[in-house]
Amino acid sequence: MNISLHNKTAIVTGAATGIGRAIAIMLGQAGARVIVNHLNRAREADQVVQAIAAAGGWAAAIEADVTNAHQVRQMVESCNQIDILVNNAGVIAEKPFLDITELEWDHVLNSDLKSVFLCSQAVLGRMAKQGTGIIVNISSDLGYLGREQYASYCAAKAGVIGLTRSLAREFAPAIRINAVAPGPVNTAMLSTESMSMEWIAKEKDIPYQRFAEPDEIAATVLFLISDYARFYCGQVLGPNGGSIMP
Ligand SMILES: NC(=O)c1ccc[n+]([C@@H]2O[C@H](COP(=O)([O-])OP(=O)(O)OC[C@H]3O[C@@H](n4cnc5c(N)ncnc54)[C@H](O)[C@@H]3O)[C@@H](O)[C@H]2O)c1
């Protein structure tokens, strides 16, 4: 597949680390100008910018808390052009359901779901006016499966799927909106959680019996952004090693 994103500008949220980093670099390598959004991760974001520059591309780091409407608006207004938005930023939280505080619930829902609302709303007016645009939202296989002790995360990621489908219908055919729901990926997000490699080995509920690498998720995002995916609308692709087969 030969995918060129020359003359396209992409915002990738939470792009300083993990999956977002891999997405930003892959889009940069494909020729896109990349806005590397981050929160309190200036050093890592600069490394992503440098990696894209080293590959001959252009990128800039912009710090903005994607749970904050004002900061999201400022980030979007600072961009001359926006063709692509990848809503990737997120957090995870593991806790028995009965112990989750309202504050903790709000933090996860704000980071994983409200952020998608805010960033999408901030770009969609402009995309609608220009008559083109592409949005890819990062959900999770846990949005389908649910998981004990991850109620807030699973609820937020299921919400991302509903939001994706609603916006895909509302803005079709001019703007193409889809989602990716990865299974476990080898990033810092999982390293501190109970969903470890040992968990995979023990439960054996992933036929491929391994985590994905961030690049494997980025490749799915790149496909959805490309023209090869021009007939995809409101779909949720699952690079998950078989954890779910919806
Ligand atoms: N790692 C996995 O197994 C896995 C599986 C399925 C889905 N996901 C999803 O993939 C996405 C990326 O996660 P990751 O695994 O790369 O973990 P990660 O922790 O490396 O990346 C998340 C990024 O989001 C940023 N972020 C968090 N809150 C933010 C905010 N308010 N504003 C701006 N940036 C913010 C973090 O600073 C971090 O850089 C997340 O949405 C996550 O839920 C991850």
The ligand as an SDF file (V2000), in Angstrom:
LIG
                    3D

 44 48  0  0  0  0  0  0  0  0999 V2000
   -2.0980    0.0350   25.8510 N   0  0  0  0  0  0  0  0  0  0  0  0
   -3.1850   -0.6910   25.6180 C   0  0  0  0  0  0  0  0  0  0  0  0
   -3.2150   -1.9030   25.8840 O   0  0  0  0  0  0  0  0  0  0  0  0
   -4.4010   -0.0770   25.0020 C   0  0  0  0  0  0  0  0  0  0  0  0
   -5.4090   -0.9480   24.5430 C   0  0  0  0  0  0  0  0  0  0  0  0
   -6.5460   -0.4010   23.9510 C   0  0  0  0  0  0  0  0  0  0  0  0
   -6.6640    0.9680   23.8490 C   0  0  0  0  0  0  0  0  0  0  0  0
   -5.6620    1.7720   24.3210 N   0  0  0  0  0  0  0  0  0  0  0  0
   -5.8440    3.2070   24.1770 C   0  0  0  0  0  0  0  0  0  0  0  0
   -4.8040    3.7510   23.3980 O   0  0  0  0  0  0  0  0  0  0  0  0
   -4.6220    5.1160   23.7370 C   0  0  0  0  0  0  0  0  0  0  0  0
   -3.1380    5.3800   23.9750 C   0  0  0  0  0  0  0  0  0  0  0  0
   -2.7400    4.6560   25.1410 O   0  0  0  0  0  0  0  0  0  0  0  0
   -1.2420    4.0770   25.3220 P   0  0  0  0  0  0  0  0  0  0  0  0
   -1.3720    2.6290   25.5540 O   0  0  0  0  0  0  0  0  0  0  0  0
   -0.3530    4.5740   24.2570 O   0  0  0  0  0  0  0  0  0  0  0  0
   -0.8460    4.6870   26.7500 O   0  0  0  0  0  0  0  0  0  0  0  0
    0.0370    5.9520   27.1160 P   0  0  0  0  0  0  0  0  0  0  0  0
   -0.2160    6.1920   28.5700 O   0  0  0  0  0  0  0  0  0  0  0  0
    1.4280    5.7710   26.6530 O   0  0  0  0  0  0  0  0  0  0  0  0
   -0.6200    7.1090   26.2310 O   0  0  0  0  0  0  0  0  0  0  0  0
   -1.6630    7.9270   26.6450 C   0  0  0  0  0  0  0  0  0  0  0  0
   -1.2280    9.3560   26.3630 C   0  0  0  0  0  0  0  0  0  0  0  0
   -2.3410   10.2270   26.5920 O   0  0  0  0  0  0  0  0  0  0  0  0
   -1.8480   11.3620   27.2450 C   0  0  0  0  0  0  0  0  0  0  0  0
   -2.9340   12.0180   27.9680 N   0  0  0  0  0  0  0  0  0  0  0  0
   -3.6610   11.5350   28.9970 C   0  0  0  0  0  0  0  0  0  0  0  0
   -4.5390   12.4560   29.4120 N   0  0  0  0  0  0  0  0  0  0  0  0
   -4.3670   13.5360   28.6070 C   0  0  0  0  0  0  0  0  0  0  0  0
   -4.9790   14.8090   28.5310 C   0  0  0  0  0  0  0  0  0  0  0  0
   -5.9490   15.1580   29.3960 N   0  0  0  0  0  0  0  0  0  0  0  0
   -4.5640   15.6750   27.5990 N   0  0  0  0  0  0  0  0  0  0  0  0
   -3.5830   15.3470   26.7100 C   0  0  0  0  0  0  0  0  0  0  0  0
   -2.9510   14.1540   26.7480 N   0  0  0  0  0  0  0  0  0  0  0  0
   -3.3470   13.2640   27.6870 C   0  0  0  0  0  0  0  0  0  0  0  0
   -0.7820   10.8260   28.2010 C   0  0  0  0  0  0  0  0  0  0  0  0
    0.0990   11.8550   28.6510 O   0  0  0  0  0  0  0  0  0  0  0  0
   -0.0940    9.8040   27.3030 C   0  0  0  0  0  0  0  0  0  0  0  0
    0.9500   10.3920   26.5620 O   0  0  0  0  0  0  0  0  0  0  0  0
   -5.4950    5.3780   24.9490 C   0  0  0  0  0  0  0  0  0  0  0  0
   -6.7100    5.9730   24.5440 O   0  0  0  0  0  0  0  0  0  0  0  0
   -5.7680    3.9840   25.4730 C   0  0  0  0  0  0  0  0  0  0  0  0
   -6.9450    3.9000   26.2230 O   0  0  0  0  0  0  0  0  0  0  0  0
   -4.5340    1.2830   24.8720 C   0  0  0  0  0  0  0  0  0  0  0  0
  1  2  1  0
  2  3  2  0
  2  4  1  0
  4  5  1  0
  4 44  2  0
  5  6  2  0
  6  7  1  0
  7  8  2  0
  8  9  1  0
  8 44  1  0
  9 10  1  0
  9 42  1  0
 10 11  1  0
 11 12  1  0
 11 40  1  0
 12 13  1  0
 13 14  1  0
 14 15  2  0
 14 16  1  0
 14 17  1  0
 17 18  1  0
 18 19  2  0
 18 20  1  0
 18 21  1  0
 21 22  1  0
 22 23  1  0
 23 24  1  0
 23 38  1  0
 24 25  1  0
 25 26  1  0
 25 36  1  0
 26 27  1  0
 26 35  1  0
 27 28  2  0
 28 29  1  0
 29 30  1  0
 29 35  2  0
 30 31  1  0
 30 32  2  0
 32 33  1  0
 33 34  2  0
 34 35  1  0
 36 37  1  0
 36 38  1  0
 38 39  1  0
 40 41  1  0
 40 42  1  0
 42 43  1  0
M  CHG  2   8   1  16  -1
M  END
$$$$
